[in-house]
Amino acid sequence: MQNPAATQTTHKQSEPHGDAPSYSAYLRRHIRTVPDWPVAGVQFRDITPLLQDPKVFRVLIDAFVHRYMDPALRPDVVAGLDARGFILGAVVAYELNIGFVPIRKKGKLPFTTVQETYELEYGSATVELHTDAVKPGDKVLLIDDLIATGGTMMAGKKLLEKLGATVMEGAAIVDLPELQGSSKLRAAGLKLFTLLDFSGH
């Protein structure tokens, strides 16, 4: 996960059940803001409370599953980004009855891998994917907990494309638009789906 920094929120996706509250409004209430973590000045958006309550966790997962059950949007594989993308991606893949593949930090996968290095604010990082994780032509849903600077998701997209797969969409719970990651990803041709955003100072 990348470092988030923002304060207010807006709605994006509505819950498809009559007068029920929107997914974004409901889920936002269960995201905890931790000030000055991991460094001073950062408002960290902690999604772990979404996972602790079984009802909230089900609403969260259903928000993604309802979208990707649509035959026009249904992927062949879900790829999750290290590490919170594993939590979401594996459950979504199970509910859709499709496979899941992890995109991991360098040195964590035992088999032959492809690698992609991307820049951080200070230095760089590398992610890896097993060479047999996807097949040429596979339609892949790439998922993480949030989009900040977009570096990790962009690297994941490039890895999957190296193996001949098509990243049909990038998905996340939270978008932090002020960090411009989502804008960069869209400019690179990646369609995005997020449930809510945190914006403003």
N, C-alpha and C positions, 0 to 999 in steps of 0.2 A: 504494500500500500504506500502511496505517496503522501507527503505532508500536506494537509488541507489548511486553508486559512480564509475564513469568511464569517458572516454572522447571521443574516436574515434568510428567509426561505420563500419560495414561490411554488405553486402547484404545477404538476405536469400531467400526471396520468390519473384518470378517474376510475373508481371501482365500479364495475358494470352490474350493480345490483340496486336499481331504483334510487331510493332516497338515501342509501347507505353513504357514509362519508367517503371522500376520495381516498385512494391508497396513499397519496402523498401526505395528506393532512394527518391521517391515522398513523402512518409510519414515522413521520417527523416527530411526533410526540414521544416516540420511544428511542430517539437518537440523542445520546448524551454528549454535551459539549464540555470538553476538558480544557480549561484555559492554560496557556503557557506550557503546553506539552507537545512535542518533546523539547522545544526550546521556547524561550520567552517570546511573546507576541503571536504565537500560533494558537488558534482556536481549533483543537483537535475534535473531529466528529467521530465519536465512538459508536460503532454499530452493534457492539456486543449485546446491549439490552434488547435489540430486535430478535436475537437468537434465544434468549433466556425464557421468554414467555411463549408457551406453545401456540397460543392463539395468534400472537403477533407474528411469530415465525411462519405460521401457515399462511397468513395474509401476504407476507412478503414473498414467499415462494409462489403462491397462487398468482400474484401479480405478473410474474414472469411466465409461468406455465400457461395461463390463459392466453397470453400473447402468442407464444410459440406453438400452441396447439393448432393455430390457423395453418391449414395446408400451404398457403402461400408464403408463410414465414418459418415453417418447420425446418430445423437444421438436421443434418445427418449426425453431427457430433457437437458436444459442448466442450470447449476448452476453457479451463479456469486458470487465472493468473495467481501465482504464489503471493500471499497465502490465503487471503480471505476469499478469493475467487474459487478456491477449492470447496469451501463450505457451501456457497451458493450453487456453483456449477454442478457438483456431484448430485445434489438433491434435485435440481431442475432436470438433469439428464435422466435420473431415475424415473421421475414423474412422466417424462416424455418417452420413456422406453427406448432411449438411444445411449450411445457410448459417451464416456467422459475421458478427457486426457488432461494431465497437468502440465502447465508450463512452469518450470521450476528455476530457482536461482542456480547459478553455476555450481557444479560439483555435487548436485543432489541426485542426479539420475544415473543409474548403473549401466545402461545400455548405450549403444552408439547414438550420438546426438547431433543436432544442428544448433548453432549458437547465434545470438544477436546481442550486440553491445549497444547501449544507449547512454546518453549523457545525463548526469545529475547536476544539481547546482554546484556541488563540489566533487569532481571526479566522475566516475562512470560505473555502470553495473552491467552484468551479463545474465541473460536468461537462456534456458535450453529446452529443447523438445526432442523426445525420442524420434528417430528417423522413421519408425513404423507407426507413429501415433495417428496419422491421418493418411488417406489415400488421395492421389490426384483426382480432382473433381469434387471432393467432399465439400459440402456446404457447412461451415462452422459458425457457431455462436460463441463469441469470445466474451467472457464475463469476469468482472471484478467487483469489489465493493464500492469503489468510488473512482471518479476521474478527476485528477488534479492537473498535473502538468502534461499528462498523456504519454509520458515516455514508456512506461511499462506496456501499456496497451498497444502502442505503435510497434514496439519490439515484438510483442506476441503476434501481431498481424503479419509482420515480415517473416517470422519463423514459419507460420502456417503456409504462407504463400511460397516459401522456399521449397516446401514439400508438395506443391501443386494444388493445395486446397484454396477455396474461396471463403474469405471471412464475410459472411452475409450481413453481420451486424455485431457491434460492440454494445454490451449491456452493463449497467451498473445501478446500484441503489441511488447513489448521490453524484451529482455533477457540481463541481466547484468552478463555475464559468470564469471567475475573475483570474484564475490561474492559466486560462487560455488553452488548456489541454483539449477540451472538447472542440474548440474552434480549429485547432491544428489537425485533429483527427478527421474532422469533416472535410477540411481542405485537402487532406490526403486521400479522400474518397471513401472513408469509412462511415457507414450509416450508424447512428447511435440511438440507444433507447435508455433513458434514465427515469427513475420514479419521482425524483424531486431534486431541487437544487438549493444550495446555500449561497446567497449572494449579498453584497452590501458590506459596509464597514460598521 
